[in-house]
Amino acid sequence: MYWSTNGDFHQYGSMVRRVEVWNQEKYQGPRGLIYTVDCSNHKDLDLAGTYLTEIIDEGGVDGGALLVFANKQDVSGALSAEDLEALPWMRAIKTNGKVARVHVQPCIATAGTGLREGLEWLGSS
């Protein structure tokens, strides 16, 4: 079974070293953005927030929907989706007016857990 949409969505993930994938001409005005955070990597959570904020500030959502996958929920000590939502940078993103809707979806990407739910939310946005 496959999930599909006719929308214009782009996916990015947080990482220790930023890979320059952002090109405003190519990705101008998407209706939604998918961003994945490694919730088991506590030391780089603020860096993940910095990268996401930069993407949003550069027009990466342009008033569309933002889906954040709180990944690695199967790892002991991983930050929960609720705790990720409570981080200062996430609260700022939710209130800055540049994103119409935000959803943080807990997931285990390697098992596929939570992915469908997140994509269904994004497809309905």
Secondary structure, DSSP 8 states (H G I E B T S, - for coil): -----SS-EEEEE--SS------TTTT-S-SEEEEEEETT-GGGHHHHHHHHHHHHHTTSSTTSEEEEEEE-TTSTT---HHHHHTSHHHHHHHHSSS-SEEEEEE-BTTTTBTHHHHHHHHHH-
